[in-house]
Amino acid sequence: MQYNFNICEFFAGVGGSHLGFLSNGFKSVYVNDIDDEMLKTLTFNNPELQNSIVDNSSITDIDPQNLKDKLKQNNVNDIDVIFGGIVCKGFSLAGERSPNDSRNHFYEYYLNIVKELQPKVSIIENVKGLLTAQILPLNTPKNILEKVDNLWQELENFKGKKSELRKKNLITEEFEKYGIDLRKKKKLLVQEISIYTKKVIDDIVKIYNEIGYNVEYKVLNSAWYGSSTKRERLIIVATRKDLKGKFEFPFPEYNDISINTKMDFKICNNEINLNFKSPITIREALNKINYEDSNDVDNIPMKHNLKTIERFKYIKEGENIQSNMENVPDSLKISKFYSRGNTMRLKFDGLAPTLVPGHSNFPIHPVEHRSITVREAATITGFPLNYKFFGSHSKRCEQVGNAVPPPLSYAIAKSVKDFLINQNT
């Protein structure tokens, strides 16, 4: 393959973003992720990376000037693209979103690297929760930070204890009241610290502008580009101010009424009859898999206990256990509460929700009484059928669940390539 442009990748994971840029002729000169098993998956499946710098450092330990020197030693002086799938736990809408989560500041370290390397294009990929995220700056008074940490730790302890008591049906009114009081304390504390907090998206745009970049961002749905999962991702694209033209986000190719993401494209504001392809269903995705390949360890189903399997039988295709609770025998009920993951059954002729593994499990297969395999989840996401994942079952589920869907990264990479090609015309 002839490479026209280069790319540095941060928080590269197992290569969801890498695959999209590779397929568009980009050469990765540097890849970074702190998780060694993810890097093992990435490098095993992408042997072209043997000629790249592969770095397992934390983003907080990377010295921008040293990195620049290393790249120069490898005859890389000008960077075309830097891509950062920044760890999003602190911004995710799932969980408590502590304004003092140390991971909240990873984007600042990333932007320091962008400032030093001055790529033509810089991309941040994240959850859409980043758009509303408010965080505490590092210079916030220590007593405020401690107050926040203590309350958020108490909230986490409460959630853990509640989960434990729920399984035993031992939750009391007094315990529930304690939880309500904690929520009230959180609400009051959020108001109290509002004089210190900053909005993340505003800070990102501000920093990009200060270091010489124009910024555009949109929430894109991976199903628009060929994934069989309706995974929404916030894509922030910054282009250097000395470059001509404006970056154009990839226009959706697939769509139907089941995809609720707002299609925020100029063409959509015009009265034009848009002929989208039908999204690629779970049935179409799973039909690609060779189920006779006994050597594919990523396609070995998880072994559930008999009670779990019996419980699965009461969940109808496309529904979750809550909507079928009245039919579940008392002997199979754990409690009135069930987390997402293997309490929701996928629908063959539909799309999967965001595939976030819960308790090492993905959602239930459309017709079989088991959670989907790592291979099935990867294929629904858009990974090649021969992509091999490394680590425990739990880690491999996490690797797929954290990955940028390759069809989405392919569409983004193509738009980036078009923008860069335009610089030479």
C-alpha positions in Angstrom: 0.0 0.0 0.0 1.3 3.5 -0.8 1.2 5.8 2.1 0.5 9.5 1.3 0.1 10.8 4.9 1.3 10.0 8.4 -0.5 9.8 11.7 0.3 9.7 15.4 -2.2 7.8 17.6 -2.8 8.3 21.3 -5.1 6.0 23.4 -4.9 3.7 20.4 -6.6 0.8 22.0 -6.8 -2.3 19.9 -6.9 -0.4 16.6 -10.4 0.7 15.8 -9.2 4.1 14.7 -6.0 2.7 13.3 -7.8 0.4 10.8 -9.8 3.3 9.3 -6.7 5.5 8.7 -4.7 2.5 7.5 -7.3 1.7 4.9 -7.1 5.3 3.6 -3.4 5.1 3.1 -2.1 6.7 6.3 1.1 5.4 7.9 1.1 5.3 11.7 4.5 6.6 12.8 3.7 6.5 16.5 1.0 4.6 18.5 0.5 5.0 22.2 -1.7 3.1 24.8 -0.9 2.4 28.5 -2.6 -1.1 28.3 -0.1 -3.7 27.2 -2.7 -6.3 26.2 -4.4 -3.7 24.0 -1.1 -3.0 22.3 -0.5 -6.7 21.9 -3.8 -7.0 20.1 -3.1 -3.9 18.0 0.4 -4.9 16.9 -0.4 -8.6 16.3 -3.2 -7.7 13.9 -1.3 -4.8 12.2 2.3 -6.0 11.4 3.0 -2.8 9.6 3.5 -1.2 13.0 6.8 -3.1 13.5 8.4 0.0 11.8 6.6 2.4 14.0 7.3 3.8 17.5 5.0 1.8 19.9 4.8 3.4 23.3 3.0 2.1 26.4 3.6 5.3 28.5 0.8 7.1 30.3 -0.2 10.3 28.5 0.8 12.1 31.7 4.4 10.9 31.3 5.0 11.8 27.7 7.3 14.7 27.2 6.2 16.5 24.0 9.7 17.7 23.1 11.2 14.3 23.6 8.5 12.8 21.4 9.3 15.3 18.8 13.0 14.4 18.9 12.2 10.7 18.7 10.1 11.3 15.6 12.9 13.3 14.0 15.3 10.5 14.6 12.9 8.3 12.6 13.0 10.9 9.8 9.5 12.2 10.7 9.6 16.0 10.8 6.1 17.0 9.7 3.0 15.3 11.2 -0.2 15.2 9.1 -2.6 13.9 11.7 -2.7 13.3 15.5 -5.7 11.2 16.7 -6.6 10.9 20.3 -9.3 8.5 21.5 -9.0 10.0 25.0 -10.1 7.9 27.9 -13.6 8.9 28.6 -14.5 7.4 32.0 -14.6 10.9 33.6 -17.0 12.2 31.0 -19.3 9.2 30.5 -22.9 9.7 31.2 -22.8 6.3 33.0 -21.6 6.8 36.5 -21.1 9.7 38.9 -18.8 11.8 36.7 -16.6 13.3 39.4 -15.5 16.9 38.6 -12.1 15.9 40.2 -11.5 12.6 38.3 -7.8 12.7 37.4 -8.7 11.4 34.0 -10.6 14.6 33.3 -7.3 16.3 32.5 -5.9 13.8 29.9 -7.1 16.1 27.1 -4.8 18.9 28.5 -1.8 16.6 28.2 -2.9 15.6 24.7 -3.2 19.2 23.6 0.3 20.0 24.9 1.6 17.4 22.5 -0.5 18.9 19.7 1.0 22.3 20.5 4.6 20.9 20.2 4.1 18.7 17.1 1.8 21.1 15.2 0.1 18.5 13.0 -2.0 19.7 10.1 -5.1 18.0 11.7 -5.8 17.0 15.3 -8.7 14.8 16.2 -10.3 14.0 19.6 -12.8 11.2 19.8 -14.9 10.9 22.9 -18.4 10.2 24.4 -21.0 12.9 23.8 -21.1 13.5 27.5 -18.0 15.6 27.1 -20.2 18.3 25.6 -21.8 18.9 29.1 -18.9 17.9 31.3 -17.8 20.3 34.0 -14.5 19.8 35.7 -12.4 21.3 38.4 -9.1 22.9 37.3 -5.9 21.5 38.8 -5.3 24.8 40.7 -8.7 24.5 42.6 -8.2 25.1 46.4 -7.2 21.8 48.1 -10.1 21.9 50.6 -12.6 22.0 47.7 -10.9 19.1 46.0 -10.9 17.0 49.2 -14.6 17.8 49.8 -15.5 16.6 46.3 -13.3 13.5 46.6 -14.9 12.5 49.9 -18.5 12.9 48.7 -17.9 11.1 45.4 -16.2 8.2 47.3 -19.1 8.0 49.6 -21.4 7.8 46.6 -19.3 5.0 45.1 -19.4 3.1 48.4 -23.1 3.5 48.6 -23.6 2.1 45.1 -21.4 -0.9 45.9 -23.2 -1.6 49.1 -26.6 -1.2 47.4 -25.6 -3.7 44.7 -24.6 -6.2 47.4 -27.8 -5.7 49.4 -30.0 -5.8 46.3 -28.8 -9.3 45.5 -29.9 -10.4 48.9 -33.2 -8.4 48.9 -32.0 -6.6 52.0 -32.4 -3.0 51.1 -34.2 -1.1 53.8 -36.1 2.2 53.8 -33.4 3.7 56.0 -30.7 2.7 53.5 -32.8 4.2 50.6 -33.1 7.4 52.6 -29.4 7.5 53.1 -29.0 7.4 49.3 -31.5 10.2 48.8 -29.6 12.3 51.3 -26.4 11.7 49.4 -27.9 12.9 46.2 -29.1 16.0 47.8 -25.6 16.6 49.2 -24.2 16.1 45.7 -26.6 18.6 44.2 -25.7 21.2 46.8 -22.0 20.6 46.3 -22.2 20.9 42.6 -23.8 24.3 43.0 -21.1 25.3 45.5 -18.2 24.4 43.3 -19.7 26.0 40.2 -17.6 29.1 40.7 -14.5 26.9 40.2 -15.5 24.5 37.4 -14.9 24.9 33.7 -16.8 23.4 30.8 -14.5 20.9 29.0 -15.6 21.5 25.4 -15.2 25.3 25.8 -11.7 24.8 27.3 -10.7 22.4 24.4 -11.9 25.0 21.8 -10.1 27.8 23.6 -6.8 25.9 23.8 -7.0 24.9 20.2 -7.5 28.5 19.1 -4.6 29.6 21.3 -2.2 27.2 19.7 -3.3 28.0 16.1 -6.2 25.8 15.2 -9.8 26.1 13.9 -12.2 23.7 15.5 -15.3 21.8 14.4 -17.2 19.1 16.3 -20.2 16.8 15.8 -21.8 13.8 17.3 -21.6 11.0 14.8 -23.4 7.6 14.9 -21.3 4.6 13.8 -24.4 2.9 12.2 -24.4 5.8 9.7 -21.2 4.5 8.2 -21.7 0.7 8.3 -21.5 -0.6 11.9 -24.3 -2.7 13.2 -24.3 -0.8 16.5 -25.8 2.6 17.2 -22.7 3.9 19.0 -22.6 7.7 19.2 -19.2 9.4 19.4 -18.2 13.0 19.7 -15.6 13.9 17.1 -13.6 17.1 17.5 -11.6 18.1 14.5 -9.0 20.9 14.6 -7.2 22.1 11.5 -4.2 24.4 11.5 -5.1 28.0 10.7 -2.5 28.3 8.0 -4.2 25.7 5.9 -6.9 26.4 3.3 -10.4 25.1 3.2 -12.7 23.8 5.8 -12.9 20.2 7.1 -16.2 18.5 6.1 -17.5 15.7 8.4 -18.4 12.5 6.5 -22.0 12.5 5.4 -24.0 9.4 6.5 -24.4 6.6 4.1 -26.9 4.4 6.1 -29.9 5.6 8.1 -33.4 4.7 9.2 -35.9 5.7 11.9 -34.3 3.5 14.5 -31.2 5.8 14.6 -32.1 8.7 16.8 -28.9 10.7 16.5 -29.5 14.3 15.2 -28.2 14.5 11.7 -26.5 17.9 12.0 -25.4 18.5 8.5 -26.1 21.5 6.3 -27.6 19.5 3.5 -30.2 18.2 6.0 -31.6 21.7 6.4 -32.6 21.7 2.8 -35.7 20.0 1.4 -33.8 17.3 -0.4 -35.0 13.7 -0.8 -32.0 11.8 0.7 -31.8 8.1 -0.3 -29.9 6.4 2.5 -29.0 2.7 2.4 -30.7 0.5 5.0 -28.4 0.0 8.1 -26.5 -3.2 8.3 -28.5 -5.4 10.7 -27.2 -7.7 13.3 -28.4 -10.6 11.2 -26.2 -9.4 8.2 -23.2 -8.9 10.5 -23.4 -12.4 12.2 -24.0 -14.1 8.9 -20.4 -13.2 8.0 -19.0 -15.4 10.8 -17.8 -18.9 10.2 -19.3 -20.8 13.1 -17.6 -24.0 12.1 -14.2 -22.6 12.9 -13.4 -24.2 16.2 -10.0 -22.5 16.4 -11.5 -19.1 16.8 -11.2 -18.6 20.5 -12.9 -15.2 20.3 -16.0 -17.0 19.2 -16.3 -19.4 22.1 -19.5 -18.6 24.0 -19.3 -17.7 27.7 -20.4 -20.4 30.1 -23.4 -19.2 32.1 -24.8 -21.0 35.1 -28.1 -22.9 34.6 -30.2 -20.2 36.4 -28.9 -17.5 34.2 -29.6 -19.6 31.1 -33.2 -20.2 32.3 -33.6 -16.5 32.9 -32.5 -15.7 29.4 -35.3 -17.8 28.0 -37.9 -15.4 29.3 -36.4 -12.4 27.5 -37.9 -11.8 24.1 -35.9 -10.7 21.0 -35.3 -7.0 21.1 -36.5 -6.6 24.7 -34.9 -6.6 28.2 -35.7 -8.5 31.3 -37.6 -5.5 32.9 -40.3 -5.7 30.2 -40.7 -9.5 30.8 -40.4 -9.6 34.5 -44.0 -10.6 35.1 -43.3 -13.9 33.3 -40.1 -14.7 35.2 -40.7 -17.3 38.0 -39.8 -16.1 41.5 -37.1 -18.7 41.7 -35.2 -17.0 38.8 -35.7 -13.4 40.0 -32.6 -11.8 41.5 -34.3 -8.4 42.2 -36.4 -5.8 40.5 -33.2 -4.2 39.2 -31.1 -5.5 36.4 -28.1 -3.7 34.8 -27.8 -3.5 31.0 -25.6 -6.0 29.3 -26.8 -9.6 29.5 -30.3 -8.7 30.6 -31.1 -7.3 27.1 -31.6 -9.5 24.0 -30.5 -8.2 20.6 -32.8 -8.2 17.6 -31.7 -10.0 14.4 -33.3 -7.4 12.1 -32.2 -4.4 14.1 -29.1 -2.7 15.4 -27.3 -3.1 18.7 -27.1 -0.4 21.2 -23.6 0.7 22.4 -21.8 -2.5 23.2 -20.6 -1.9 26.7 -19.8 -5.2 28.5 -21.3 -5.5 31.9 -19.9 -8.1 34.3 -17.7 -9.4 31.4 -20.9 -10.0 29.3 -22.3 -8.4 26.2 -26.0 -8.4 25.5 -27.9 -11.7 24.8 -27.8 -13.3 21.3 -31.0 -12.7 19.3 -32.2 -16.4 19.6 -29.6 -18.3 21.6 -29.7 -18.3 25.4 -26.2 -16.8 25.9 -24.4 -13.5 25.7 -22.8 -12.7 22.4 -19.2 -13.7 21.9 -16.2 -11.4 21.6 -16.2 -12.3 17.9 -19.9 -11.5 17.4 -19.4 -8.1 19.3 -16.4 -7.3 17.2 -18.2 -8.1 13.9 -21.2 -6.1 14.9 -18.8 -3.2 15.7 -17.1 -3.5 12.3 -13.8 -5.3 13.0 -12.4 -7.7 10.3 -13.4 -11.3 10.9 -9.8 -12.5 11.4 -9.0 -9.9 14.1 -7.6 -11.7 17.1 -7.9 -10.3 20.6 -5.6 -11.0 23.6 -6.2 -11.3 27.3 -8.9 -12.7 29.6 -12.5 -12.9 28.4 -13.2 -9.8 30.4 -10.3 -7.9 28.9 -11.2 -8.9 25.4 -14.8 -7.7 25.9 -13.4 -4.5 27.2 -11.2 -4.1 24.2 -14.1 -4.4 21.8 -16.4 -2.2 24.0 -13.8 0.6 24.1 -12.9 0.6 20.5 -13.7 3.2 17.9 -15.9 1.3 15.4 -13.7 0.8 12.3 -16.4 1.9 9.8 -16.7 5.2 11.6 -12.9 5.8 11.7 -12.8 4.9 8.0 -15.3 7.6 7.2 -13.5 10.2 9.3 -10.1 9.2 7.8 -11.5 9.6 4.3 -12.7 13.1 5.1 -9.3 14.0 6.6 -7.5 12.6 3.5 -9.8 14.7 1.3 -8.9 17.8 3.3 -5.2 17.1 3.2 -5.3 16.4 -0.6 -7.0 19.7 -1.1 -3.9 21.4 0.4 -1.9 20.3 -2.6 -4.4 21.4 -5.3 
